[in-house]
Amino acid sequence: PKISMFSLPANVDGSIKMGYHKDGTVYINMDFEDNLQTYVEEVLHYTTGAEDCSRAFQEGALQLACRLANKS
């Protein structure tokens, strides 16, 4: 997917949106642009279509980890 940056203030409850995807683009909060984990997580959401804390997201993360482990 295309990657783009955004900047938003923290929500009223103090939470911060680290990233999201929409219309073929993954958006990363500029405050997390140096955090590889945020990129990987958001691209996994994009590729799997799965929500946080779901079995589908867990499966996607494990499949990625196994593929990376097999390349070492």
C-alpha positions in Angstrom: 0.0 0.0 0.0 0.9 3.6 -0.3 2.2 5.1 3.0 1.3 8.7 4.1 1.7 10.6 7.3 -0.8 12.5 9.4 -0.9 14.5 12.6 -3.7 14.5 15.1 -3.9 15.6 18.7 -4.7 13.1 21.4 -8.3 12.2 21.8 -10.4 13.6 24.7 -9.7 10.4 26.7 -5.9 10.9 26.2 -5.5 8.1 23.6 -3.4 8.6 20.5 -4.2 7.2 17.1 -0.9 5.6 15.9 -2.2 4.7 12.4 -5.0 3.6 10.2 -5.7 2.6 6.6 -8.2 3.9 4.1 -8.7 3.6 0.3 -5.4 1.8 -0.3 -3.2 4.0 1.8 -1.7 3.3 5.2 -1.5 6.5 7.3 1.0 6.7 10.2 0.9 9.4 12.9 3.9 11.6 12.5 4.7 11.1 16.2 5.4 7.4 15.4 7.2 7.8 12.1 10.4 6.2 13.5 8.5 3.2 15.1 8.8 0.2 12.7 6.2 -1.7 14.9 3.5 0.8 14.0 4.2 0.4 10.2 4.1 -3.4 10.5 0.9 -3.3 12.5 -0.9 -1.0 10.2 0.2 -2.8 7.1 -1.0 -6.1 8.7 -4.4 -4.4 9.3 -4.4 -3.4 5.7 -3.5 -6.8 4.3 -5.6 -8.9 6.6 -8.6 -6.6 7.0 -8.6 -7.6 10.6 -9.2 -5.5 13.7 -7.0 -5.2 16.8 -7.3 -8.1 19.2 -8.9 -10.4 16.7 -8.0 -14.0 15.8 -7.5 -13.0 12.2 -5.0 -10.3 13.1 -3.1 -12.8 15.4 -3.0 -15.3 12.5 -1.6 -12.6 10.1 1.1 -11.6 12.6 2.1 -15.2 13.2 2.3 -15.9 9.5 4.5 -12.9 9.0 6.7 -13.9 11.9 7.1 -17.4 10.5 7.9 -16.1 7.0 10.6 -13.8 8.4 12.0 -16.5 10.5 12.3 -18.9 7.5 14.3 -16.2 5.6 17.1 -16.0 8.2 
